[in-house]
Amino acid sequence: MATCEVCGNDYDMTFEVHAQGQVHTFDSFECAVTRMAPVCENCGCRIMGHGVDVNGHWYCCAHCARMVDPERGRQARDAVLA
């Protein structure tokens, strides 16, 4: 059994996430998101999708990007058009 690095649960079905040269051990998706997902710099929610990067700052959506940085954020889009 392994121990979740977020909640400390000793669980027989933990899983590992390998990212940026590190190995993380979790017992649930919730714990993995808590540790690894970036936080929107406007509303504070965890970004579990693509998110929006504006000049090195991360937002959950184009709306939040525009709220913080109207000039640069107006170029942000939530979806890529084909």
mmCIF file of the N, C-alpha and C atoms, coordinates in Angstrom:
data_MODEL
# 
_entry.id   MODEL 
# 
loop_
_atom_site.group_PDB 
_atom_site.id 
_atom_site.type_symbol 
_atom_site.label_atom_id 
_atom_site.label_alt_id 
_atom_site.label_comp_id 
_atom_site.label_asym_id 
_atom_site.label_entity_id 
_atom_site.label_seq_id 
_atom_site.pdbx_PDB_ins_code 
_atom_site.Cartn_x 
_atom_site.Cartn_y 
_atom_site.Cartn_z 
_atom_site.occupancy 
_atom_site.B_iso_or_equiv 
_atom_site.pdbx_formal_charge 
_atom_site.auth_seq_id 
_atom_site.auth_comp_id 
_atom_site.auth_asym_id 
_atom_site.auth_atom_id 
_atom_site.pdbx_PDB_model_num 
ATOM 1   N N  . MET A 1 1  ? 0.842   -1.185 0.000   1.00 0.00 ? 1  MET A N  1 
ATOM 2   C CA . MET A 1 1  ? 0.000   0.000  0.000   1.00 0.00 ? 1  MET A CA 1 
ATOM 3   C C  . MET A 1 1  ? 0.880   1.239  0.000   1.00 0.00 ? 1  MET A C  1 
ATOM 4   N N  . ALA A 1 2  ? 0.340   2.304  -0.541  1.00 0.00 ? 2  ALA A N  1 
ATOM 5   C CA . ALA A 1 2  ? 1.063   3.568  -0.595  1.00 0.00 ? 2  ALA A CA 1 
ATOM 6   C C  . ALA A 1 2  ? 0.208   4.664  0.029   1.00 0.00 ? 2  ALA A C  1 
ATOM 7   N N  . THR A 1 3  ? 0.852   5.734  0.392   1.00 0.00 ? 3  THR A N  1 
ATOM 8   C CA . THR A 1 3  ? 0.176   6.839  1.071   1.00 0.00 ? 3  THR A CA 1 
ATOM 9   C C  . THR A 1 3  ? -0.006  8.018  0.121   1.00 0.00 ? 3  THR A C  1 
ATOM 10  N N  . CYS A 1 4  ? -1.215  8.575  0.113   1.00 0.00 ? 4  CYS A N  1 
ATOM 11  C CA . CYS A 1 4  ? -1.513  9.758  -0.690  1.00 0.00 ? 4  CYS A CA 1 
ATOM 12  C C  . CYS A 1 4  ? -0.762  10.952 -0.116  1.00 0.00 ? 4  CYS A C  1 
ATOM 13  N N  . GLU A 1 5  ? -0.091  11.690 -0.991  1.00 0.00 ? 5  GLU A N  1 
ATOM 14  C CA . GLU A 1 5  ? 0.705   12.823 -0.513  1.00 0.00 ? 5  GLU A CA 1 
ATOM 15  C C  . GLU A 1 5  ? -0.135  14.038 -0.125  1.00 0.00 ? 5  GLU A C  1 
ATOM 16  N N  . VAL A 1 6  ? -1.418  14.028 -0.445  1.00 0.00 ? 6  VAL A N  1 
ATOM 17  C CA . VAL A 1 6  ? -2.287  15.157 -0.079  1.00 0.00 ? 6  VAL A CA 1 
ATOM 18  C C  . VAL A 1 6  ? -3.030  14.887 1.223   1.00 0.00 ? 6  VAL A C  1 
ATOM 19  N N  . CYS A 1 7  ? -3.748  13.770 1.271   1.00 0.00 ? 7  CYS A N  1 
ATOM 20  C CA . CYS A 1 7  ? -4.609  13.514 2.437   1.00 0.00 ? 7  CYS A CA 1 
ATOM 21  C C  . CYS A 1 7  ? -4.002  12.534 3.439   1.00 0.00 ? 7  CYS A C  1 
ATOM 22  N N  . GLY A 1 8  ? -2.924  11.855 3.040   1.00 0.00 ? 8  GLY A N  1 
ATOM 23  C CA . GLY A 1 8  ? -2.273  10.927 3.957   1.00 0.00 ? 8  GLY A CA 1 
ATOM 24  C C  . GLY A 1 8  ? -2.932  9.571  4.071   1.00 0.00 ? 8  GLY A C  1 
ATOM 25  N N  . ASN A 1 9  ? -3.950  9.316  3.247   1.00 0.00 ? 9  ASN A N  1 
ATOM 26  C CA . ASN A 1 9  ? -4.647  8.035  3.286   1.00 0.00 ? 9  ASN A CA 1 
ATOM 27  C C  . ASN A 1 9  ? -3.713  6.918  2.808   1.00 0.00 ? 9  ASN A C  1 
ATOM 28  N N  . ASP A 1 10 ? -3.606  5.860  3.591   1.00 0.00 ? 10 ASP A N  1 
ATOM 29  C CA . ASP A 1 10 ? -2.839  4.678  3.224   1.00 0.00 ? 10 ASP A CA 1 
ATOM 30  C C  . ASP A 1 10 ? -3.786  3.738  2.497   1.00 0.00 ? 10 ASP A C  1 
ATOM 31  N N  . TYR A 1 11 ? -3.616  3.587  1.178   1.00 0.00 ? 11 TYR A N  1 
ATOM 32  C CA . TYR A 1 11 ? -4.633  2.983  0.329   1.00 0.00 ? 11 TYR A CA 1 
ATOM 33  C C  . TYR A 1 11 ? -3.990  2.002  -0.639  1.00 0.00 ? 11 TYR A C  1 
ATOM 34  N N  . ASP A 1 12 ? -4.667  0.888  -0.906  1.00 0.00 ? 12 ASP A N  1 
ATOM 35  C CA . ASP A 1 12 ? -4.086  -0.125 -1.790  1.00 0.00 ? 12 ASP A CA 1 
ATOM 36  C C  . ASP A 1 12 ? -4.300  0.166  -3.275  1.00 0.00 ? 12 ASP A C  1 
ATOM 37  N N  . MET A 1 13 ? -5.051  1.204  -3.611  1.00 0.00 ? 13 MET A N  1 
ATOM 38  C CA . MET A 1 13 ? -5.296  1.528  -5.014  1.00 0.00 ? 13 MET A CA 1 
ATOM 39  C C  . MET A 1 13 ? -4.814  2.932  -5.379  1.00 0.00 ? 13 MET A C  1 
ATOM 40  N N  . THR A 1 14 ? -3.727  3.367  -4.769  1.00 0.00 ? 14 THR A N  1 
ATOM 41  C CA . THR A 1 14 ? -3.170  4.669  -5.132  1.00 0.00 ? 14 THR A CA 1 
ATOM 42  C C  . THR A 1 14 ? -2.662  4.614  -6.567  1.00 0.00 ? 14 THR A C  1 
ATOM 43  N N  . PHE A 1 15 ? -2.415  5.780  -7.135  1.00 0.00 ? 15 PHE A N  1 
ATOM 44  C CA . PHE A 1 15 ? -1.843  5.855  -8.475  1.00 0.00 ? 15 PHE A CA 1 
ATOM 45  C C  . PHE A 1 15 ? -0.762  6.928  -8.481  1.00 0.00 ? 15 PHE A C  1 
ATOM 46  N N  . GLU A 1 16 ? 0.119   6.830  -9.449  1.00 0.00 ? 16 GLU A N  1 
ATOM 47  C CA . GLU A 1 16 ? 1.214   7.781  -9.565  1.00 0.00 ? 16 GLU A CA 1 
ATOM 48  C C  . GLU A 1 16 ? 0.992   8.685  -10.763 1.00 0.00 ? 16 GLU A C  1 
ATOM 49  N N  . VAL A 1 17 ? 1.399   9.931  -10.610 1.00 0.00 ? 17 VAL A N  1 
ATOM 50  C CA . VAL A 1 17 ? 1.417   10.878 -11.712 1.00 0.00 ? 17 VAL A CA 1 
ATOM 51  C C  . VAL A 1 17 ? 2.867   11.311 -11.875 1.00 0.00 ? 17 VAL A C  1 
ATOM 52  N N  . HIS A 1 18 ? 3.391   11.128 -13.075 1.00 0.00 ? 18 HIS A N  1 
ATOM 53  C CA . HIS A 1 18 ? 4.759   11.528 -13.386 1.00 0.00 ? 18 HIS A CA 1 
ATOM 54  C C  . HIS A 1 18 ? 4.683   12.838 -14.166 1.00 0.00 ? 18 HIS A C  1 
ATOM 55  N N  . ALA A 1 19 ? 5.237   13.905 -13.615 1.00 0.00 ? 19 ALA A N  1 
ATOM 56  C CA . ALA A 1 19 ? 5.177   15.212 -14.265 1.00 0.00 ? 19 ALA A CA 1 
ATOM 57  C C  . ALA A 1 19 ? 6.411   16.036 -13.914 1.00 0.00 ? 19 ALA A C  1 
ATOM 58  N N  . GLN A 1 20 ? 6.995   16.645 -14.918 1.00 0.00 ? 20 GLN A N  1 
ATOM 59  C CA . GLN A 1 20 ? 8.126   17.553 -14.755 1.00 0.00 ? 20 GLN A CA 1 
ATOM 60  C C  . GLN A 1 20 ? 9.235   16.939 -13.911 1.00 0.00 ? 20 GLN A C  1 
ATOM 61  N N  . GLY A 1 21 ? 9.522   15.665 -14.174 1.00 0.00 ? 21 GLY A N  1 
ATOM 62  C CA . GLY A 1 21 ? 10.615  14.983 -13.500 1.00 0.00 ? 21 GLY A CA 1 
ATOM 63  C C  . GLY A 1 21 ? 10.327  14.529 -12.080 1.00 0.00 ? 21 GLY A C  1 
ATOM 64  N N  . GLN A 1 22 ? 9.099   14.664 -11.628 1.00 0.00 ? 22 GLN A N  1 
ATOM 65  C CA . GLN A 1 22 ? 8.725   14.245 -10.280 1.00 0.00 ? 22 GLN A CA 1 
ATOM 66  C C  . GLN A 1 22 ? 7.645   13.170 -10.347 1.00 0.00 ? 22 GLN A C  1 
ATOM 67  N N  . VAL A 1 23 ? 7.571   12.359 -9.302  1.00 0.00 ? 23 VAL A N  1 
ATOM 68  C CA . VAL A 1 23 ? 6.537   11.336 -9.191  1.00 0.00 ? 23 VAL A CA 1 
ATOM 69  C C  . VAL A 1 23 ? 5.664   11.674 -7.984  1.00 0.00 ? 23 VAL A C  1 
ATOM 70  N N  . HIS A 1 24 ? 4.361   11.745 -8.207  1.00 0.00 ? 24 HIS A N  1 
ATOM 71  C CA . HIS A 1 24 ? 3.398   12.074 -7.154  1.00 0.00 ? 24 HIS A CA 1 
ATOM 72  C C  . HIS A 1 24 ? 2.491   10.864 -6.936  1.00 0.00 ? 24 HIS A C  1 
ATOM 73  N N  . THR A 1 25 ? 2.098   10.617 -5.695  1.00 0.00 ? 25 THR A N  1 
ATOM 74  C CA . THR A 1 25 ? 1.215   9.502  -5.357  1.00 0.00 ? 25 THR A CA 1 
ATOM 75  C C  . THR A 1 25 ? -0.084  10.037 -4.767  1.00 0.00 ? 25 THR A C  1 
ATOM 76  N N  . PHE A 1 26 ? -1.213  9.577  -5.331  1.00 0.00 ? 26 PHE A N  1 
ATOM 77  C CA . PHE A 1 26 ? -2.528  10.045 -4.894  1.00 0.00 ? 26 PHE A CA 1 
ATOM 78  C C  . PHE A 1 26 ? -3.468  8.857  -4.717  1.00 0.00 ? 26 PHE A C  1 
ATOM 79  N N  . ASP A 1 27 ? -4.494  9.061  -3.905  1.00 0.00 ? 27 ASP A N  1 
ATOM 80  C CA . ASP A 1 27 ? -5.513  8.021  -3.741  1.00 0.00 ? 27 ASP A CA 1 
ATOM 81  C C  . ASP A 1 27 ? -6.802  8.374  -4.460  1.00 0.00 ? 27 ASP A C  1 
ATOM 82  N N  . SER A 1 28 ? -6.894  9.584  -5.019  1.00 0.00 ? 28 SER A N  1 
ATOM 83  C CA . SER A 1 28 ? -8.106  9.996  -5.723  1.00 0.00 ? 28 SER A CA 1 
ATOM 84  C C  . SER A 1 28 ? -7.780  11.104 -6.709  1.00 0.00 ? 28 SER A C  1 
ATOM 85  N N  . PHE A 1 29 ? -8.671  11.255 -7.686  1.00 0.00 ? 29 PHE A N  1 
ATOM 86  C CA . PHE A 1 29 ? -8.537  12.339 -8.646  1.00 0.00 ? 29 PHE A CA 1 
ATOM 87  C C  . PHE A 1 29 ? -8.625  13.680 -7.924  1.00 0.00 ? 29 PHE A C  1 
ATOM 88  N N  . GLU A 1 30 ? -9.489  13.759 -6.922  1.00 0.00 ? 30 GLU A N  1 
ATOM 89  C CA . GLU A 1 30 ? -9.646  14.992 -6.148  1.00 0.00 ? 30 GLU A CA 1 
ATOM 90  C C  . GLU A 1 30 ? -8.316  15.436 -5.538  1.00 0.00 ? 30 GLU A C  1 
ATOM 91  N N  . CYS A 1 31 ? -7.579  14.505 -4.950  1.00 0.00 ? 31 CYS A N  1 
ATOM 92  C CA . CYS A 1 31 ? -6.286  14.851 -4.356  1.00 0.00 ? 31 CYS A CA 1 
ATOM 93  C C  . CYS A 1 31 ? -5.273  15.251 -5.425  1.00 0.00 ? 31 CYS A C  1 
ATOM 94  N N  . ALA A 1 32 ? -5.312  14.567 -6.571  1.00 0.00 ? 32 ALA A N  1 
ATOM 95  C CA . ALA A 1 32 ? -4.398  14.913 -7.658  1.00 0.00 ? 32 ALA A CA 1 
ATOM 96  C C  . ALA A 1 32 ? -4.659  16.333 -8.153  1.00 0.00 ? 32 ALA A C  1 
ATOM 97  N N  . VAL A 1 33 ? -5.913  16.689 -8.326  1.00 0.00 ? 33 VAL A N  1 
ATOM 98  C CA . VAL A 1 33 ? -6.270  18.032 -8.774  1.00 0.00 ? 33 VAL A CA 1 
ATOM 99  C C  . VAL A 1 33 ? -5.858  19.065 -7.726  1.00 0.00 ? 33 VAL A C  1 
ATOM 100 N N  . THR A 1 34 ? -6.096  18.764 -6.463  1.00 0.00 ? 34 THR A N  1 
ATOM 101 C CA . THR A 1 34 ? -5.737  19.690 -5.384  1.00 0.00 ? 34 THR A CA 1 
ATOM 102 C C  . THR A 1 34 ? -4.254  20.013 -5.419  1.00 0.00 ? 34 THR A C  1 
ATOM 103 N N  . ARG A 1 35 ? -3.423  19.021 -5.671  1.00 0.00 ? 35 ARG A N  1 
ATOM 104 C CA . ARG A 1 35 ? -1.976  19.227 -5.665  1.00 0.00 ? 35 ARG A CA 1 
ATOM 105 C C  . ARG A 1 35 ? -1.455  19.812 -6.972  1.00 0.00 ? 35 ARG A C  1 
ATOM 106 N N  . MET A 1 36 ? -2.025  19.404 -8.112  1.00 0.00 ? 36 MET A N  1 
ATOM 107 C CA . MET A 1 36 ? -1.367  19.680 -9.380  1.00 0.00 ? 36 MET A CA 1 
ATOM 108 C C  . MET A 1 36 ? -2.028  20.718 -10.271 1.00 0.00 ? 36 MET A C  1 
ATOM 109 N N  . ALA A 1 37 ? -3.319  20.929 -10.141 1.00 0.00 ? 37 ALA A N  1 
ATOM 110 C CA . ALA A 1 37 ? -4.002  21.854 -11.054 1.00 0.00 ? 37 ALA A CA 1 
ATOM 111 C C  . ALA A 1 37 ? -3.687  23.301 -10.690 1.00 0.00 ? 37 ALA A C  1 
ATOM 112 N N  . PRO A 1 38 ? -3.395  24.125 -11.690 1.00 0.00 ? 38 PRO A N  1 
ATOM 113 C CA . PRO A 1 38 ? -3.171  25.543 -11.404 1.00 0.00 ? 38 PRO A CA 1 
ATOM 114 C C  . PRO A 1 38 ? -4.464  26.212 -10.945 1.00 0.00 ? 38 PRO A C  1 
ATOM 115 N N  . VAL A 1 39 ? -4.325  27.360 -10.319 1.00 0.00 ? 39 VAL A N  1 
ATOM 116 C CA . VAL A 1 39 ? -5.469  28.110 -9.811  1.00 0.00 ? 39 VAL A CA 1 
ATOM 117 C C  . VAL A 1 39 ? -5.670  29.350 -10.672 1.00 0.00 ? 39 VAL A C  1 
ATOM 118 N N  . CYS A 1 40 ? -6.914  29.624 -11.056 1.00 0.00 ? 40 CYS A N  1 
ATOM 119 C CA . CYS A 1 40 ? -7.244  30.821 -11.832 1.00 0.00 ? 40 CYS A CA 1 
ATOM 120 C C  . CYS A 1 40 ? -6.855  32.056 -11.027 1.00 0.00 ? 40 CYS A C  1 
ATOM 121 N N  . GLU A 1 41 ? -6.140  32.960 -11.662 1.00 0.00 ? 41 GLU A N  1 
ATOM 122 C CA . GLU A 1 41 ? -5.675  34.163 -10.977 1.00 0.00 ? 41 GLU A CA 1 
ATOM 123 C C  . GLU A 1 41 ? -6.772  35.200 -10.780 1.00 0.00 ? 41 GLU A C  1 
ATOM 124 N N  . ASN A 1 42 ? -7.961  34.944 -11.321 1.00 0.00 ? 42 ASN A N  1 
ATOM 125 C CA . ASN A 1 42 ? -9.074  35.861 -11.092 1.00 0.00 ? 42 ASN A CA 1 
ATOM 126 C C  . ASN A 1 42 ? -10.064 35.309 -10.078 1.00 0.00 ? 42 ASN A C  1 
ATOM 127 N N  . CYS A 1 43 ? -10.631 34.143 -10.357 1.00 0.00 ? 43 CYS A N  1 
ATOM 128 C CA . CYS A 1 43 ? -11.715 33.635 -9.500  1.00 0.00 ? 43 CYS A CA 1 
ATOM 129 C C  . CYS A 1 43 ? -11.253 32.601 -8.473  1.00 0.00 ? 43 CYS A C  1 
ATOM 130 N N  . GLY A 1 44 ? -10.034 32.075 -8.635  1.00 0.00 ? 44 GLY A N  1 
ATOM 131 C CA . GLY A 1 44 ? -9.496  31.146 -7.650  1.00 0.00 ? 44 GLY A CA 1 
ATOM 132 C C  . GLY A 1 44 ? -9.893  29.694 -7.825  1.00 0.00 ? 44 GLY A C  1 
ATOM 133 N N  . CYS A 1 45 ? -10.636 29.366 -8.895  1.00 0.00 ? 45 CYS A N  1 
ATOM 134 C CA . CYS A 1 45 ? -11.014 27.964 -9.092  1.00 0.00 ? 45 CYS A CA 1 
ATOM 135 C C  . CYS A 1 45 ? -9.826  27.173 -9.646  1.00 0.00 ? 45 CYS A C  1 
ATOM 136 N N  . ARG A 1 46 ? -9.866  25.857 -9.464  1.00 0.00 ? 46 ARG A N  1 
ATOM 137 C CA . ARG A 1 46 ? -8.833  24.986 -10.020 1.00 0.00 ? 46 ARG A CA 1 
ATOM 138 C C  . ARG A 1 46 ? -9.080  24.822 -11.517 1.00 0.00 ? 46 ARG A C  1 
ATOM 139 N N  . ILE A 1 47 ? -8.021  24.926 -12.301 1.00 0.00 ? 47 ILE A N  1 
ATOM 140 C CA . ILE A 1 47 ? -8.129  24.801 -13.753 1.00 0.00 ? 47 ILE A CA 1 
ATOM 141 C C  . ILE A 1 47 ? -7.880  23.347 -14.123 1.00 0.00 ? 47 ILE A C  1 
ATOM 142 N N  . MET A 1 48 ? -8.941  22.636 -14.492 1.00 0.00 ? 48 MET A N  1 
ATOM 143 C CA . MET A 1 48 ? -8.818  21.222 -14.847 1.00 0.00 ? 48 MET A CA 1 
ATOM 144 C C  . MET A 1 48 ? -8.911  21.005 -16.349 1.00 0.00 ? 48 MET A C  1 
ATOM 145 N N  . GLY A 1 49 ? -9.153  22.042 -17.095 1.00 0.00 ? 49 GLY A N  1 
ATOM 146 C CA . GLY A 1 49 ? -9.190  21.939 -18.550 1.00 0.00 ? 49 GLY A CA 1 
ATOM 147 C C  . GLY A 1 49 ? -7.973  22.639 -19.137 1.00 0.00 ? 49 GLY A C  1 
ATOM 148 N N  . HIS A 1 50 ? -8.137  23.179 -20.319 1.00 0.00 ? 50 HIS A N  1 
ATOM 149 C CA . HIS A 1 50 ? -7.018  23.832 -20.983 1.00 0.00 ? 50 HIS A CA 1 
ATOM 150 C C  . HIS A 1 50 ? -6.607  25.127 -20.301 1.00 0.00 ? 50 HIS A C  1 
ATOM 151 N N  . GLY A 1 51 ? -7.566  25.873 -19.809 1.00 0.00 ? 51 GLY A N  1 
ATOM 152 C CA . GLY A 1 51 ? -7.255  27.164 -19.216 1.00 0.00 ? 51 GLY A CA 1 
ATOM 153 C C  . GLY A 1 51 ? -6.825  28.156 -20.281 1.00 0.00 ? 51 GLY A C  1 
ATOM 154 N N  . VAL A 1 52 ? -6.557  29.366 -19.852 1.00 0.00 ? 52 VAL A N  1 
ATOM 155 C CA . VAL A 1 52 ? -6.135  30.434 -20.762 1.00 0.00 ? 52 VAL A CA 1 
ATOM 156 C C  . VAL A 1 52 ? -4.877  31.067 -20.190 1.00 0.00 ? 52 VAL A C  1 
ATOM 157 N N  . ASP A 1 53 ? -3.835  31.102 -20.987 1.00 0.00 ? 53 ASP A N  1 
ATOM 158 C CA . ASP A 1 53 ? -2.565  31.718 -20.593 1.00 0.00 ? 53 ASP A CA 1 
ATOM 159 C C  . ASP A 1 53 ? -2.473  33.084 -21.247 1.00 0.00 ? 53 ASP A C  1 
ATOM 160 N N  . VAL A 1 54 ? -2.391  34.120 -20.431 1.00 0.00 ? 54 VAL A N  1 
ATOM 161 C CA . VAL A 1 54 ? -2.233  35.476 -20.943 1.00 0.00 ? 54 VAL A CA 1 
ATOM 162 C C  . VAL A 1 54 ? -0.969  36.053 -20.333 1.00 0.00 ? 54 VAL A C  1 
ATOM 163 N N  . ASN A 1 55 ? 0.060   36.145 -21.165 1.00 0.00 ? 55 ASN A N  1 
ATOM 164 C CA . ASN A 1 55 ? 1.318   36.755 -20.743 1.00 0.00 ? 55 ASN A CA 1 
ATOM 165 C C  . ASN A 1 55 ? 1.886   36.085 -19.485 1.00 0.00 ? 55 ASN A C  1 
ATOM 166 N N  . GLY A 1 56 ? 1.799   34.753 -19.428 1.00 0.00 ? 56 GLY A N  1 
ATOM 167 C CA . GLY A 1 56 ? 2.351   34.009 -18.299 1.00 0.00 ? 56 GLY A CA 1 
ATOM 168 C C  . GLY A 1 56 ? 1.444   33.911 -17.089 1.00 0.00 ? 56 GLY A C  1 
ATOM 169 N N  . HIS A 1 57 ? 0.211   34.399 -17.188 1.00 0.00 ? 57 HIS A N  1 
ATOM 170 C CA . HIS A 1 57 ? -0.756  34.307 -16.098 1.00 0.00 ? 57 HIS A CA 1 
ATOM 171 C C  . HIS A 1 57 ? -1.869  33.360 -16.534 1.00 0.00 ? 57 HIS A C  1 
ATOM 172 N N  . TRP A 1 58 ? -2.323  32.496 -15.593 1.00 0.00 ? 58 TRP A N  1 
ATOM 173 C CA . TRP A 1 58 ? -3.300  31.473 -15.927 1.00 0.00 ? 58 TRP A CA 1 
ATOM 174 C C  . TRP A 1 58 ? -4.699  31.804 -15.404 1.00 0.00 ? 58 TRP A C  1 
ATOM 175 N N  . TYR A 1 59 ? -5.674  31.585 -16.278 1.00 0.00 ? 59 TYR A N  1 
ATOM 176 C CA . TYR A 1 59 ? -7.082  31.828 -15.960 1.00 0.00 ? 59 TYR A CA 1 
ATOM 177 C C  . TYR A 1 59 ? -7.898  30.624 -16.408 1.00 0.00 ? 59 TYR A C  1 
ATOM 178 N N  . CYS A 1 60 ? -9.047  30.421 -15.761 1.00 0.00 ? 60 CYS A N  1 
ATOM 179 C CA . CYS A 1 60 ? -9.888  29.277 -16.106 1.00 0.00 ? 60 CYS A CA 1 
ATOM 180 C C  . CYS A 1 60 ? -10.629 29.480 -17.419 1.00 0.00 ? 60 CYS A C  1 
ATOM 181 N N  . CYS A 1 61 ? -10.840 30.735 -17.810 1.00 0.00 ? 61 CYS A N  1 
ATOM 182 C CA . CYS A 1 61 ? -11.588 31.022 -19.037 1.00 0.00 ? 61 CYS A CA 1 
ATOM 183 C C  . CYS A 1 61 ? -11.215 32.411 -19.562 1.00 0.00 ? 61 CYS A C  1 
ATOM 184 N N  . ALA A 1 62 ? -11.646 32.687 -20.791 1.00 0.00 ? 62 ALA A N  1 
ATOM 185 C CA . ALA A 1 62 ? -11.351 33.980 -21.409 1.00 0.00 ? 62 ALA A CA 1 
ATOM 186 C C  . ALA A 1 62 ? -11.994 35.122 -20.620 1.00 0.00 ? 62 ALA A C  1 
ATOM 187 N N  . HIS A 1 63 ? -13.171 34.893 -20.060 1.00 0.00 ? 63 HIS A N  1 
ATOM 188 C CA . HIS A 1 63 ? -13.839 35.933 -19.276 1.00 0.00 ? 63 HIS A CA 1 
ATOM 189 C C  . HIS A 1 63 ? -12.956 36.395 -18.112 1.00 0.00 ? 63 HIS A C  1 
ATOM 190 N N  . CYS A 1 64 ? -12.403 35.442 -17.371 1.00 0.00 ? 64 CYS A N  1 
ATOM 191 C CA . CYS A 1 64 ? -11.536 35.798 -16.243 1.00 0.00 ? 64 CYS A CA 1 
ATOM 192 C C  . CYS A 1 64 ? -10.275 36.512 -16.722 1.00 0.00 ? 64 CYS A C  1 
ATOM 193 N N  . ALA A 1 65 ? -9.731  36.080 -17.849 1.00 0.00 ? 65 ALA A N  1 
ATOM 194 C CA . ALA A 1 65 ? -8.547  36.744 -18.399 1.00 0.00 ? 65 ALA A CA 1 
ATOM 195 C C  . ALA A 1 65 ? -8.865  38.194 -18.738 1.00 0.00 ? 65 ALA A C  1 
ATOM 196 N N  . ARG A 1 66 ? -10.024 38.441 -19.333 1.00 0.00 ? 66 ARG A N  1 
ATOM 197 C CA . ARG A 1 66 ? -10.424 39.812 -19.685 1.00 0.00 ? 66 ARG A CA 1 
ATOM 198 C C  . ARG A 1 66 ? -10.702 40.660 -18.455 1.00 0.00 ? 66 ARG A C  1 
ATOM 199 N N  . MET A 1 67 ? -11.186 40.064 -17.395 1.00 0.00 ? 67 MET A N  1 
ATOM 200 C CA . MET A 1 67 ? -11.468 40.815 -16.164 1.00 0.00 ? 67 MET A CA 1 
ATOM 201 C C  . MET A 1 67 ? -10.182 41.370 -15.554 1.00 0.00 ? 67 MET A C  1 
ATOM 202 N N  . VAL A 1 68 ? -9.117  40.594 -15.591 1.00 0.00 ? 68 VAL A N  1 
ATOM 203 C CA . VAL A 1 68 ? -7.861  40.990 -14.958 1.00 0.00 ? 68 VAL A CA 1 
ATOM 204 C C  . VAL A 1 68 ? -7.017  41.853 -15.886 1.00 0.00 ? 68 VAL A C  1 
ATOM 205 N N  . ASP A 1 69 ? -6.974  41.505 -17.164 1.00 0.00 ? 69 ASP A N  1 
ATOM 206 C CA . ASP A 1 69 ? -6.124  42.209 -18.123 1.00 0.00 ? 69 ASP A CA 1 
ATOM 207 C C  . ASP A 1 69 ? -6.924  42.468 -19.394 1.00 0.00 ? 69 ASP A C  1 
ATOM 208 N N  . PRO A 1 70 ? -7.767  43.521 -19.382 1.00 0.00 ? 70 PRO A N  1 
ATOM 209 C CA . PRO A 1 70 ? -8.669  43.760 -20.510 1.00 0.00 ? 70 PRO A CA 1 
ATOM 210 C C  . PRO A 1 70 ? -7.957  43.887 -21.859 1.00 0.00 ? 70 PRO A C  1 
ATOM 211 N N  . GLU A 1 71 ? -6.819  44.520 -21.895 1.00 0.00 ? 71 GLU A N  1 
ATOM 212 C CA . GLU A 1 71 ? -6.134  44.731 -23.175 1.00 0.00 ? 71 GLU A CA 1 
ATOM 213 C C  . GLU A 1 71 ? -5.610  43.420 -23.758 1.00 0.00 ? 71 GLU A C  1 
ATOM 214 N N  . ARG A 1 72 ? -4.823  42.705 -22.981 1.00 0.00 ? 72 ARG A N  1 
ATOM 215 C CA . ARG A 1 72 ? -4.280  41.430 -23.469 1.00 0.00 ? 72 ARG A CA 1 
ATOM 216 C C  . ARG A 1 72 ? -5.349  40.335 -23.459 1.00 0.00 ? 72 ARG A C  1 
ATOM 217 N N  . GLY A 1 73 ? -6.253  40.397 -22.498 1.00 0.00 ? 73 GLY A N  1 
ATOM 218 C CA . GLY A 1 73 ? -7.274  39.367 -22.358 1.00 0.00 ? 73 GLY A CA 1 
ATOM 219 C C  . GLY A 1 73 ? -8.290  39.342 -23.483 1.00 0.00 ? 73 GLY A C  1 
ATOM 220 N N  . ARG A 1 74 ? -8.464  40.455 -24.175 1.00 0.00 ? 74 ARG A N  1 
ATOM 221 C CA . ARG A 1 74 ? -9.470  40.473 -25.253 1.00 0.00 ? 74 ARG A CA 1 
ATOM 222 C C  . ARG A 1 74 ? -9.088  39.532 -26.395 1.00 0.00 ? 74 ARG A C  1 
ATOM 223 N N  . GLN A 1 75 ? -7.826  39.149 -26.470 1.00 0.00 ? 75 GLN A N  1 
ATOM 224 C CA . GLN A 1 75 ? -7.391  38.201 -27.491 1.00 0.00 ? 75 GLN A CA 1 
ATOM 225 C C  . GLN A 1 75 ? -7.604  36.753 -27.048 1.00 0.00 ? 75 GLN A C  1 
ATOM 226 N N  . ALA A 1 76 ? -7.918  36.548 -25.784 1.00 0.00 ? 76 ALA A N  1 
ATOM 227 C CA . ALA A 1 76 ? -8.105  35.197 -25.252 1.00 0.00 ? 76 ALA A CA 1 
ATOM 228 C C  . ALA A 1 76 ? -9.407  34.609 -25.775 1.00 0.00 ? 76 ALA A C  1 
ATOM 229 N N  . ARG A 1 77 ? -9.375  33.308 -26.097 1.00 0.00 ? 77 ARG A N  1 
ATOM 230 C CA . ARG A 1 77 ? -10.553 32.601 -26.571 1.00 0.00 ? 77 ARG A CA 1 
ATOM 231 C C  . ARG A 1 77 ? -10.696 31.312 -25.775 1.00 0.00 ? 77 ARG A C  1 
ATOM 232 N N  . ASP A 1 78 ? -11.921 30.922 -25.495 1.00 0.00 ? 78 ASP A N  1 
ATOM 233 C CA . ASP A 1 78 ? -12.185 29.682 -24.773 1.00 0.00 ? 78 ASP A CA 1 
ATOM 234 C C  . ASP A 1 78 ? -12.103 28.461 -25.674 1.00 0.00 ? 78 ASP A C  1 
ATOM 235 N N  . ALA A 1 79 ? -12.280 28.641 -26.980 1.00 0.00 ? 79 ALA A N  1 
ATOM 236 C CA . ALA A 1 79 ? -12.253 27.517 -27.911 1.00 0.00 ? 79 ALA A CA 1 
ATOM 237 C C  . ALA A 1 79 ? -11.458 27.919 -29.149 1.00 0.00 ? 79 ALA A C  1 
ATOM 238 N N  . VAL A 1 80 ? -10.840 26.955 -29.771 1.00 0.00 ? 80 VAL A N  1 
ATOM 239 C CA . VAL A 1 80 ? -10.102 27.201 -30.997 1.00 0.00 ? 80 VAL A CA 1 
ATOM 240 C C  . VAL A 1 80 ? -11.043 26.926 -32.167 1.00 0.00 ? 80 VAL A C  1 
ATOM 241 N N  . LEU A 1 81 ? -11.194 27.905 -33.029 1.00 0.00 ? 81 LEU A N  1 
ATOM 242 C CA . LEU A 1 81 ? -12.073 27.744 -34.181 1.00 0.00 ? 81 LEU A CA 1 
ATOM 243 C C  . LEU A 1 81 ? -11.299 27.082 -35.313 1.00 0.00 ? 81 LEU A C  1 
ATOM 244 N N  . ALA A 1 82 ? -11.945 26.155 -35.994 1.00 0.00 ? 82 ALA A N  1 
ATOM 245 C CA . ALA A 1 82 ? -11.284 25.441 -37.103 1.00 0.00 ? 82 ALA A CA 1 
ATOM 246 C C  . ALA A 1 82 ? -11.273 26.279 -38.352 1.00 0.00 ? 82 ALA A C  1 
# 
